[in-house]
Amino acid sequence: MSRERELVMEIQVAGRTFYEEEETLTIIGDEAEILEAYFAEKTVKEESLKDGTYQYTFDKLTSTDSKTKRSNVAKAIHKSINDEISSQHKEVKLADITKVINEKETGKKWPLQSHAKDSTLTFDQYKKETKTYYKKITSAPMGYQVYLITETKNLKDKKVKLKIHEKESDLKLLKTKDDILPVLVFAKKEDTTTETEVSDWIEIDVKEESGNKEDGNLFLYKEENENKIEVGIKKIQLRPKEDKIKTEGEDAHKSFEGWQEALYIREDETQEGKKAIKEAEDSKAVRDAEKDTIQKFDKDAKNKTYPAGDIDAPKTAIAGKAIEYILDIDIDDKNYRHKDKATEEDKNNIRWSFYVQGESKTDKKSTYITSKSKPGFYTYAKTEVVDGKNKLTIVFDEALKGKKVQIEPFRGSPDLSINPKFVRTTTVQKAPEPKISKRETTSLWLTSQYENKEKDFKSYFKLETPGLLFPFRSIPLNHPDGFKNNSYKVWNYRLHETKAPTFGYKRNPGMRIHAARDLYYEVKEPIYAIFDGVVKRKKDFYLDTWVIEIEHDFEYKKGHKLTVRYGEVNKSNILVNVGDKVKRGQPIAEIGLLYNSKKKTYIVQPSPDKRGMLHIEMYTGEESGPLTDPNVKYSDMLYAKSTNYSTGRSFKRRKDLFDPLTLLDKMYINSKKEGLMK
């Protein structure tokens, strides 16, 4: 900063004095500087600050000799004063007026019974100030709309620049430390429509605003104020412009989908997962190197004892993964016909039979396990005696996925029956896809620039994976932020067990407890998937509407996938099928109309509106099986509770049902902060 002042010079030459007034003196002041640069979120608060007093004068004799009269007088005074001063952003509070009017007279047990004309009362006066806070934040999920803030000195009406880097030690989204993270930048501070992707310097206009700092956070006044602060503000969205990966091998930073995948760590990518893979590879190498894996059978050996008792083995196996069957023939059973203990000879002459349930067997010998591998059935088999017990180790072939196999130990000849207790039926399953076991974060930081002078701000900002989205792009008609009209207030789905839309509300007939939150919308309102997932079921549901059940790739409970039931959707506009993979924010259906075809009537809530709604149920994923189960008792529920419980009444739902309200509230915030809510 520079200031110019006129300099008057006095010069004496040969006794004569001359004055020079054309010179100027430049005084160098403080230099221009960018003091801070950071990410922030915005909140608007209206505050009421004490601003002197207001003296009210009665214009007539006014009676206050009853509680009702005093209440009415207080309300009338409140209206009169605020009608006068509200244009100045000032107010008096009804509570203050009521308190003054109800004050007891000195030495008496009751308030003043009347107020004479021209008498006065004095009340505290408040000035209403709207403050916009820009709170510094240290983390946010990708997709959120946030603000870049620059606090400056001597840069009023200038432009500064910022760019976003990824921390070099993280580098999950970018390839090198010199790459710049692309984000959406809005044309104006509060713009919600005109955004442009920027992958270089982001220009910000610095202005002198009415505002200040409070507890380290920047705030600006809506009205002009004597407090001034120099600041630049730019709204951005933490995402690139493209939604999906366009080409295989595309750099992660080029699409929102790429960002997500870069921060999703699967089970097989964790240290534990890599260790398990290495151990499995080592075990396979050992198996591949083995020669004689099947015990030799002595057909002439004396049959002293025989397989009996329970076989120790799991009921399911993963194709391609080793599984063990263990049989102890040293049993203590008075009804067992071979009374003597098994000898080593007996144990060494136990053989194993293998066959696929439901498939024809040409002869018993074809089922014997006599070789290390049998294409189409198993890739490895080993029989042995370990710690005095007979053991079969086997790796089922991928061709057996979805089939049931019978494993039977025998001496002379197998029964080929599923009845003996020592026969094990095993279902062979496909190896599951590696789960997303960990959602990583990455760290961002800012560089500022003014007149080619750069400055780094390495207060690292944590970028997180996105959360669940609200299933709509507009506010429900029965949500406090968007009641269609006053009659919708009593149908507020966020209330506790009040009216039909709330969780835990009693339903008749059938002694049922409501298992969902009902979000009211007009018919055909689009419904969106709250997260990535797989469609598990769709079927007819209730009053001419259908239901979609999706298992989402989101862990509400560690190790389990959240299952969501999207109920009462339009049966004619379902956009997904069973087995489909859905993406976060993908349209899946529309709101249906509840219609009783037998009675030819509609559900009307509130009157006269014919009701369309989303009936949304949520399950932790800790249980399996159908979501509707009339046999589940109230006492069986893991999380769902209701004060409407009475003997015989239940949710009639799977045990891992829970009230979705907390998640719905978080999802609502997420969608608003991603700019998705109208």
HUNOR-V824314 format. One record per residue. N is the residue number from 1. BURIAL is 1 if it has 9 or more other C-alpha atoms within 8 Angstrom, else 0. Layout:
# HUNOR-V824314
[[N & BURIAL] [N & BURIAL]]
This chain:
# HUNOR-V824314
[[1 & 0] [2 & 0] [3 & 0] [4 & 0] [5 & 0] [6 & 1] [7 & 1] [8 & 1] [9 & 0] [10 & 0] [11 & 0] [12 & 0] [13 & 0] [14 & 0] [15 & 0] [16 & 0] [17 & 0] [18 & 0] [19 & 0] [20 & 1] [21 & 0] [22 & 0] [23 & 0] [24 & 0] [25 & 0] [26 & 0] [27 & 0] [28 & 0] [29 & 0] [30 & 0] [31 & 0] [32 & 1] [33 & 0] [34 & 1] [35 & 0] [36 & 1] [37 & 1] [38 & 1] [39 & 1] [40 & 1] [41 & 1] [42 & 1] [43 & 0] [44 & 0] [45 & 0] [46 & 0] [47 & 0] [48 & 0] [49 & 0] [50 & 0] [51 & 0] [52 & 0] [53 & 0] [54 & 1] [55 & 0] [56 & 1] [57 & 1] [58 & 1] [59 & 0] [60 & 0] [61 & 1] [62 & 1] [63 & 0] [64 & 1] [65 & 1] [66 & 0] [67 & 0] [68 & 0] [69 & 1] [70 & 1] [71 & 1] [72 & 0] [73 & 1] [74 & 1] [75 & 1] [76 & 0] [77 & 1] [78 & 1] [79 & 0] [80 & 0] [81 & 1] [82 & 1] [83 & 0] [84 & 0] [85 & 1] [86 & 1] [87 & 0] [88 & 0] [89 & 1] [90 & 1] [91 & 1] [92 & 1] [93 & 1] [94 & 1] [95 & 0] [96 & 1] [97 & 1] [98 & 1] [99 & 0] [100 & 1] [101 & 1] [102 & 1] [103 & 1] [104 & 1] [105 & 1] [106 & 0] [107 & 0] [108 & 0] [109 & 0] [110 & 0] [111 & 1] [112 & 1] [113 & 1] [114 & 1] [115 & 1] [116 & 1] [117 & 1] [118 & 0] [119 & 0] [120 & 0] [121 & 0] [122 & 0] [123 & 1] [124 & 1] [125 & 1] [126 & 1] [127 & 1] [128 & 1] [129 & 1] [130 & 1] [131 & 1] [132 & 1] [133 & 1] [134 & 1] [135 & 1] [136 & 1] [137 & 1] [138 & 0] [139 & 0] [140 & 1] [141 & 1] [142 & 1] [143 & 1] [144 & 1] [145 & 1] [146 & 1] [147 & 1] [148 & 1] [149 & 1] [150 & 1] [151 & 1] [152 & 1] [153 & 1] [154 & 1] [155 & 1] [156 & 1] [157 & 0] [158 & 0] [159 & 1] [160 & 1] [161 & 1] [162 & 1] [163 & 1] [164 & 1] [165 & 1] [166 & 1] [167 & 1] [168 & 0] [169 & 0] [170 & 0] [171 & 1] [172 & 0] [173 & 1] [174 & 1] [175 & 0] [176 & 0] [177 & 1] [178 & 0] [179 & 0] [180 & 1] [181 & 1] [182 & 1] [183 & 1] [184 & 1] [185 & 1] [186 & 1] [187 & 0] [188 & 0] [189 & 0] [190 & 0] [191 & 1] [192 & 0] [193 & 0] [194 & 0] [195 & 1] [196 & 1] [197 & 1] [198 & 1] [199 & 1] [200 & 0] [201 & 0] [202 & 1] [203 & 0] [204 & 1] [205 & 1] [206 & 1] [207 & 1] [208 & 1] [209 & 1] [210 & 1] [211 & 1] [212 & 1] [213 & 0] [214 & 0] [215 & 0] [216 & 0] [217 & 1] [218 & 1] [219 & 1] [220 & 1] [221 & 1] [222 & 1] [223 & 0] [224 & 0] [225 & 0] [226 & 0] [227 & 0] [228 & 1] [229 & 1] [230 & 1] [231 & 1] [232 & 1] [233 & 1] [234 & 1] [235 & 1] [236 & 1] [237 & 1] [238 & 1] [239 & 1] [240 & 1] [241 & 1] [242 & 0] [243 & 0] [244 & 0] [245 & 1] [246 & 0] [247 & 0] [248 & 0] [249 & 0] [250 & 1] [251 & 0] [252 & 1] [253 & 1] [254 & 1] [255 & 1] [256 & 1] [257 & 1] [258 & 1] [259 & 1] [260 & 1] [261 & 0] [262 & 1] [263 & 1] [264 & 1] [265 & 1] [266 & 1] [267 & 1] [268 & 1] [269 & 0] [270 & 1] [271 & 0] [272 & 0] [273 & 1] [274 & 1] [275 & 0] [276 & 0] [277 & 1] [278 & 0] [279 & 0] [280 & 0] [281 & 0] [282 & 0] [283 & 0] [284 & 0] [285 & 0] [286 & 0] [287 & 0] [288 & 0] [289 & 0] [290 & 0] [291 & 0] [292 & 0] [293 & 1] [294 & 1] [295 & 1] [296 & 0] [297 & 0] [298 & 0] [299 & 0] [300 & 0] [301 & 0] [302 & 0] [303 & 0] [304 & 0] [305 & 1] [306 & 1] [307 & 1] [308 & 1] [309 & 1] [310 & 0] [311 & 1] [312 & 0] [313 & 1] [314 & 0] [315 & 0] [316 & 0] [317 & 1] [318 & 1] [319 & 1] [320 & 1] [321 & 0] [322 & 1] [323 & 1] [324 & 1] [325 & 1] [326 & 1] [327 & 1] [328 & 1] [329 & 1] [330 & 0] [331 & 0] [332 & 0] [333 & 0] [334 & 0] [335 & 0] [336 & 0] [337 & 0] [338 & 0] [339 & 0] [340 & 0] [341 & 0] [342 & 1] [343 & 0] [344 & 0] [345 & 0] [346 & 1] [347 & 1] [348 & 1] [349 & 1] [350 & 1] [351 & 1] [352 & 1] [353 & 1] [354 & 1] [355 & 1] [356 & 1] [357 & 0] [358 & 0] [359 & 0] [360 & 0] [361 & 0] [362 & 0] [363 & 0] [364 & 1] [365 & 0] [366 & 0] [367 & 1] [368 & 1] [369 & 1] [370 & 0] [371 & 0] [372 & 1] [373 & 1] [374 & 1] [375 & 0] [376 & 0] [377 & 1] [378 & 1] [379 & 1] [380 & 1] [381 & 1] [382 & 1] [383 & 1] [384 & 1] [385 & 1] [386 & 0] [387 & 0] [388 & 0] [389 & 1] [390 & 1] [391 & 1] [392 & 1] [393 & 1] [394 & 1] [395 & 1] [396 & 1] [397 & 1] [398 & 1] [399 & 0] [400 & 1] [401 & 1] [402 & 0] [403 & 1] [404 & 1] [405 & 1] [406 & 1] [407 & 1] [408 & 1] [409 & 1] [410 & 1] [411 & 1] [412 & 0] [413 & 0] [414 & 1] [415 & 0] [416 & 0] [417 & 0] [418 & 0] [419 & 0] [420 & 0] [421 & 1] [422 & 1] [423 & 1] [424 & 1] [425 & 1] [426 & 1] [427 & 1] [428 & 1] [429 & 1] [430 & 1] [431 & 0] [432 & 0] [433 & 0] [434 & 0] [435 & 0] [436 & 1] [437 & 0] [438 & 0] [439 & 1] [440 & 1] [441 & 1] [442 & 1] [443 & 1] [444 & 1] [445 & 1] [446 & 1] [447 & 1] [448 & 1] [449 & 1] [450 & 1] [451 & 0] [452 & 0] [453 & 0] [454 & 0] [455 & 0] [456 & 0] [457 & 1] [458 & 0] [459 & 0] [460 & 1] [461 & 1] [462 & 1] [463 & 1] [464 & 1] [465 & 1] [466 & 0] [467 & 0] [468 & 1] [469 & 1] [470 & 1] [471 & 1] [472 & 1] [473 & 1] [474 & 0] [475 & 1] [476 & 1] [477 & 1] [478 & 1] [479 & 1] [480 & 0] [481 & 0] [482 & 1] [483 & 1] [484 & 0] [485 & 0] [486 & 0] [487 & 0] [488 & 1] [489 & 1] [490 & 0] [491 & 1] [492 & 1] [493 & 1] [494 & 0] [495 & 0] [496 & 0] [497 & 1] [498 & 1] [499 & 0] [500 & 1] [501 & 1] [502 & 1] [503 & 1] [504 & 1] [505 & 1] [506 & 1] [507 & 1] [508 & 0] [509 & 0] [510 & 0] [511 & 1] [512 & 1] [513 & 1] [514 & 1] [515 & 1] [516 & 1] [517 & 1] [518 & 1] [519 & 1] [520 & 1] [521 & 1] [522 & 1] [523 & 1] [524 & 0] [525 & 0] [526 & 1] [527 & 1] [528 & 1] [529 & 1] [530 & 1] [531 & 1] [532 & 1] [533 & 1] [534 & 1] [535 & 1] [536 & 1] [537 & 1] [538 & 1] [539 & 0] [540 & 1] [541 & 1] [542 & 0] [543 & 0] [544 & 1] [545 & 1] [546 & 1] [547 & 1] [548 & 1] [549 & 1] [550 & 1] [551 & 1] [552 & 1] [553 & 1] [554 & 1] [555 & 1] [556 & 0] [557 & 1] [558 & 0] [559 & 0] [560 & 1] [561 & 1] [562 & 1] [563 & 1] [564 & 1] [565 & 1] [566 & 1] [567 & 1] [568 & 1] [569 & 1] [570 & 1] [571 & 1] [572 & 0] [573 & 0] [574 & 1] [575 & 0] [576 & 0] [577 & 0] [578 & 1] [579 & 0] [580 & 0] [581 & 0] [582 & 1] [583 & 1] [584 & 1] [585 & 1] [586 & 0] [587 & 1] [588 & 1] [589 & 1] [590 & 1] [591 & 1] [592 & 1] [593 & 1] [594 & 1] [595 & 1] [596 & 1] [597 & 0] [598 & 0] [599 & 0] [600 & 0] [601 & 0] [602 & 1] [603 & 1] [604 & 1] [605 & 1] [606 & 1] [607 & 0] [608 & 0] [609 & 0] [610 & 1] [611 & 1] [612 & 1] [613 & 1] [614 & 1] [615 & 1] [616 & 1] [617 & 1] [618 & 1] [619 & 1] [620 & 1] [621 & 1] [622 & 1] [623 & 0] [624 & 0] [625 & 0] [626 & 0] [627 & 0] [628 & 0] [629 & 1] [630 & 0] [631 & 0] [632 & 1] [633 & 1] [634 & 1] [635 & 0] [636 & 0] [637 & 1] [638 & 0] [639 & 1] [640 & 1] [641 & 0] [642 & 1] [643 & 0] [644 & 1] [645 & 1] [646 & 0] [647 & 0] [648 & 0] [649 & 1] [650 & 1] [651 & 1] [652 & 1] [653 & 1] [654 & 1] [655 & 1] [656 & 1] [657 & 1] [658 & 1] [659 & 1] [660 & 1] [661 & 0] [662 & 0] [663 & 0] [664 & 1] [665 & 0] [666 & 1] [667 & 1] [668 & 1] [669 & 0] [670 & 1] [671 & 1] [672 & 1] [673 & 1] [674 & 1] [675 & 1] [676 & 0] [677 & 1] [678 & 0]]
